[in-house]
Amino acid sequence: MGPGAVPPGRRQLIVHRHPSPNCGVRRDGLRPSHVVLHYTAMATAEEAIARLCDPAAEVSAHYVICKTGRVTQLVPEGLRAWHAGAGEWQGLRDINSRSIGIELDNDGQGPFSLELMNSLEWLLGRVLKGWDISPMNVIGHSDMAPGRKFDPGPWFDWARLEACGLAGRRGCDSGPEGPDLVRFATLAKRAGYTADADAETLLAAVRLRYRSFKTGPIEPEDYTPIGHAALWTSVL
């Protein structure tokens, strides 16, 4: 199913609105060029929406997608929501001013519902087309804030989004012999992981997205998703 397509058997989704006061103008004339995916880490979507609309919490997102597939918009896409916080991606900071934030109704302890994923595909297709955003710029909160944030977590199905053309495709080449953390960190930064983090933290962040639940020493396979074979010998 391509970007913008409605899941089979599904009609065009209704976007419900629950305005949050926690937003502002995008700084420096910036417009959305990225999408950041989060999980709510709360018991229900209703609890998450209440928090994201609480002025005292000083957090928000553009959208919340419930386990049932219900899509709720909290902040207009043209405004700056407060979802990303400190971090960096591809050398860019103030990700809030550059992105649209989508919160997914999940506590981080298990898979995301089919209904939620269907709605996410529909919403992402619409957002990417509307703002001419590259699928390569769909990232997780953990990608831009490694070690500080871990959402959307190891249960999130990135491969599904890649197959639908809604996220950048991972590499498929075999990694180099004799992998080491210094070389890996250099490649990770080239792939976009430019936030201030040590090599171990970068390895954990890349694994969180591409090799869920993998632990232990670095392996050749850790290089595979973030590059191609021509890079292995060009670094160090």
C-alpha positions in Angstrom: 0.0 0.0 0.0 1.6 3.3 -1.1 1.7 6.6 0.7 -1.7 8.3 1.2 -3.6 5.1 0.5 -6.5 4.1 2.7 -6.1 0.7 4.2 -8.1 -2.1 2.5 -11.7 -2.2 3.7 -11.4 1.2 5.4 -13.1 4.4 4.5 -11.5 7.8 4.7 -10.8 8.4 8.4 -12.4 11.1 10.4 -9.9 13.4 12.2 -11.3 14.4 15.6 -10.2 17.7 17.2 -9.3 18.4 20.8 -7.3 21.7 20.7 -4.3 22.0 23.0 -3.1 25.4 24.3 0.5 24.0 24.3 1.8 25.3 21.0 3.2 28.3 19.2 4.5 29.7 16.0 7.3 27.8 14.3 10.6 29.6 14.8 12.7 31.3 12.1 10.0 30.7 9.4 10.6 27.0 9.5 8.0 24.5 8.1 7.5 20.8 8.7 10.2 18.8 7.1 10.2 15.8 9.4 7.7 13.6 11.3 8.6 12.3 14.8 6.8 9.2 16.2 6.3 8.7 19.9 4.4 6.3 22.2 2.3 7.8 24.9 3.5 5.5 27.7 0.2 5.9 29.4 -2.7 3.6 30.2 -5.2 5.2 27.7 -5.3 7.6 24.9 -7.7 9.7 26.9 -5.2 10.1 29.7 -2.5 11.1 27.1 -4.7 13.6 25.5 -5.6 15.2 28.8 -1.9 15.6 29.7 -1.0 16.9 26.2 -3.7 19.6 26.6 -2.8 20.5 30.2 -1.0 23.9 30.3 0.9 22.9 33.4 2.5 19.9 31.6 3.9 22.1 28.8 3.9 19.2 26.3 1.8 18.5 23.3 1.7 16.8 19.9 -0.1 17.4 16.6 -1.9 14.0 16.7 -2.7 11.1 19.0 -3.8 7.8 17.5 -5.8 5.5 19.8 -5.5 1.7 19.9 -8.9 1.6 18.2 -7.6 3.7 15.3 -9.3 6.9 16.3 -7.2 9.9 15.2 -7.3 13.1 17.3 -5.6 16.4 16.3 -4.4 18.5 19.1 -2.3 21.2 17.3 -2.7 22.4 13.7 0.1 21.2 11.5 1.3 24.7 10.7 2.0 25.4 14.4 4.8 24.3 16.6 3.8 21.5 19.1 6.0 20.7 22.1 6.8 17.0 21.6 10.4 16.6 20.7 12.4 18.5 23.3 16.2 18.5 23.3 17.9 16.6 20.6 19.3 16.6 17.1 18.9 14.8 13.8 21.0 15.2 10.7 22.8 18.1 12.4 19.4 19.9 12.9 18.2 21.2 16.2 14.8 22.7 17.3 13.1 19.7 15.9 9.8 21.0 17.2 9.9 23.8 14.7 10.8 21.4 11.9 8.4 18.5 12.5 5.0 17.1 13.0 4.7 15.0 16.2 2.4 11.9 16.3 1.7 10.2 19.6 0.8 6.5 19.5 -1.4 4.9 22.1 1.0 2.3 23.5 2.7 1.8 26.9 5.9 0.5 25.4 5.4 -3.0 26.7 3.9 -4.8 23.8 2.9 -4.6 20.1 0.9 -1.7 18.5 -2.6 -2.6 17.6 -3.5 -3.3 13.9 -6.2 -0.5 14.0 -3.6 2.0 15.2 -1.1 1.0 12.5 -3.7 1.2 9.8 -4.6 4.7 10.9 -0.9 5.7 11.2 -0.3 4.6 7.6 -3.3 6.7 6.4 -2.2 9.8 8.5 1.4 9.5 7.5 0.5 9.3 3.8 -1.5 12.4 4.1 1.1 14.4 6.1 4.0 13.4 3.9 2.1 14.4 0.7 0.7 17.6 2.2 4.1 18.9 3.3 6.2 17.2 0.6 8.2 15.4 3.4 10.6 12.6 2.4 9.9 9.2 4.0 13.6 9.4 5.0 12.6 12.1 7.4 10.1 9.9 9.4 12.0 9.2 12.6 11.4 8.0 16.2 11.9 10.1 19.3 14.7 7.8 20.2 16.5 8.6 16.9 16.9 12.3 17.7 17.4 11.9 21.5 19.4 8.7 21.9 19.8 7.7 25.5 17.2 10.2 26.7 14.2 8.9 24.9 13.2 5.3 23.9 9.9 5.7 22.0 8.3 4.4 19.9 10.3 1.5 21.3 11.3 -2.0 20.3 7.8 -3.2 19.6 7.1 -0.6 16.9 6.9 -2.1 13.3 9.3 0.1 11.4 9.7 -2.6 8.7 5.9 -2.2 7.9 6.3 1.5 7.3 9.3 1.0 5.1 7.4 -1.6 3.0 4.7 1.0 2.5 7.1 3.8 1.5 6.4 5.7 4.7 9.9 5.5 6.2 13.4 5.3 4.8 14.4 1.8 3.8 17.2 0.2 5.8 20.4 -1.1 4.1 20.9 -4.8 3.3 24.6 -5.2 2.8 26.6 -7.4 5.1 28.6 -5.5 7.7 32.4 -5.3 7.9 34.6 -7.9 9.5 36.0 -6.8 12.8 33.3 -4.3 13.7 34.3 -1.6 16.3 32.3 1.1 18.1 34.4 4.0 16.9 33.8 3.2 13.2 30.1 2.4 14.0 29.6 5.8 15.7 31.0 7.6 12.7 28.7 5.8 10.3 25.7 6.3 12.7 26.3 10.1 12.6 26.5 10.1 8.8 23.1 8.3 8.9 21.6 11.1 10.9 22.3 10.2 14.5 24.2 13.5 15.2 22.9 14.1 18.8 25.5 14.3 21.5 25.9 10.7 22.6 28.7 8.2 23.1 29.2 5.2 20.8 27.4 2.7 23.2 24.4 4.9 23.3 24.3 5.3 19.5 24.5 1.5 19.1 21.6 1.1 21.5 19.5 3.7 19.6 20.2 2.1 16.2 19.4 -1.3 17.6 16.2 0.0 19.1 14.9 0.9 15.7 16.4 -1.8 13.5 17.3 -4.8 15.7 14.7 -4.7 18.5 15.7 -6.4 21.7 19.3 -7.1 20.5 21.9 -6.7 23.2 25.6 -7.6 23.7 28.8 -6.6 21.8 28.7 -4.9 18.5 28.2 -7.2 15.5 28.6 -6.7 11.7 24.8 -6.8 11.4 24.6 -3.6 13.4 26.1 -1.7 10.4 23.7 -3.2 7.9 20.7 -0.9 8.4 22.5 2.4 8.4 24.7 2.2 5.3 26.1 0.1 2.5 29.3 -1.8 1.9 31.1 1.0 0.1 31.1 2.9 3.4 32.7 0.2 5.5 36.2 0.8 4.0 35.8 4.6 3.6 35.5 5.2 7.4 38.8 5.0 9.3 
